Amino acid sequence: MIEMQSHESEERSFGEFRRKVREAEVLSAAMQRLLEAIRFNGRLSVIVQNGQVLKSGYEEGYFRQSEAGVAARLQ
C-alpha cells in the first residue's frame, strides 16, 4: 500500500516536472526541489533571448530504481 502511494506521488511529481518544462518554469527554486524529489539526472535546456524564455526542454535520464536495488546489483 505504501509502495503504491509512493509510486503515485512520483507520477504526480514527474507530471508536474513535465508541465513546468512545457510552461518554461525551469528557472525556479521550486523546480530544483522537484528535480531532487524525482531524482532526475537528465539534462534541461533553456533558451533565453532578451530576458524571455523562448524554449525549454529536457533529455530523459530519469531512473525510478531505488538506491537499494542499484546497490544490490553492484555487489
C-alpha positions as CSV (number, residue, x, y, z in Angstrom):
1,M,0.0,0.0,0.0
2,I,2.8,2.4,0.9
3,E,4.7,1.5,-2.2
4,M,1.6,2.2,-4.3
5,Q,1.3,5.7,-2.7
6,S,4.9,6.3,-3.3
7,H,4.5,5.4,-7.0
8,E,1.5,7.7,-7.3
9,S,3.4,10.5,-5.7
10,E,6.3,10.0,-8.1
11,E,3.9,10.0,-11.0
12,R,2.4,13.3,-9.9
13,S,5.8,14.8,-9.3
14,F,7.0,13.8,-12.8
15,G,3.8,15.2,-14.3
16,E,4.4,18.5,-12.5
17,F,8.0,18.4,-13.8
18,R,6.8,18.0,-17.4
19,R,4.3,20.8,-17.0
20,K,7.0,23.2,-15.7
21,V,9.2,22.4,-18.7
22,R,6.3,22.9,-21.1
23,E,5.5,26.2,-19.4
24,A,9.1,27.3,-19.3
25,E,9.1,27.4,-15.5
26,V,12.5,25.8,-15.2
27,L,14.5,28.6,-13.5
28,S,13.0,28.5,-10.1
29,A,13.8,27.1,-6.7
30,A,10.6,25.0,-6.8
31,M,11.9,23.3,-9.9
32,Q,15.2,22.5,-8.2
33,R,13.3,20.9,-5.3
34,L,11.1,19.0,-7.8
35,L,14.1,17.7,-9.7
36,E,15.6,16.5,-6.4
37,A,12.4,14.8,-5.3
38,I,12.1,12.8,-8.6
39,R,15.8,12.1,-8.7
40,F,16.1,13.5,-12.2
41,N,19.6,13.2,-13.6
42,G,19.0,14.2,-17.2
43,R,19.6,17.4,-19.0
44,L,17.5,20.5,-19.0
45,S,17.8,23.1,-21.8
46,V,16.6,26.6,-21.7
47,I,16.9,29.2,-24.5
48,V,16.6,32.8,-23.3
49,Q,16.5,35.9,-25.5
50,N,16.1,39.4,-24.3
51,G,15.1,38.2,-20.9
52,Q,12.3,35.9,-22.2
53,V,12.4,32.1,-22.1
54,L,11.9,31.1,-25.7
55,K,12.1,27.4,-25.4
56,S,12.8,24.7,-22.7
57,G,13.1,21.0,-22.9
58,Y,14.8,18.0,-21.3
59,E,16.6,14.8,-22.2
60,E,15.4,12.0,-20.0
61,G,17.8,10.5,-17.6
62,Y,15.1,9.6,-15.1
63,F,15.6,6.4,-13.1
64,R,12.9,5.0,-10.7
65,Q,15.1,2.3,-9.2
66,S,15.6,2.6,-5.5
67,E,19.1,3.1,-4.4
68,A,19.0,-0.2,-2.5
69,G,18.2,-2.0,-5.8
70,V,21.2,-0.3,-7.5
71,A,23.5,-1.2,-4.6
72,A,22.4,-4.8,-4.7
73,R,23.3,-5.0,-8.4
74,L,26.7,-3.6,-7.8
75,Q,27.6,-6.3,-5.3
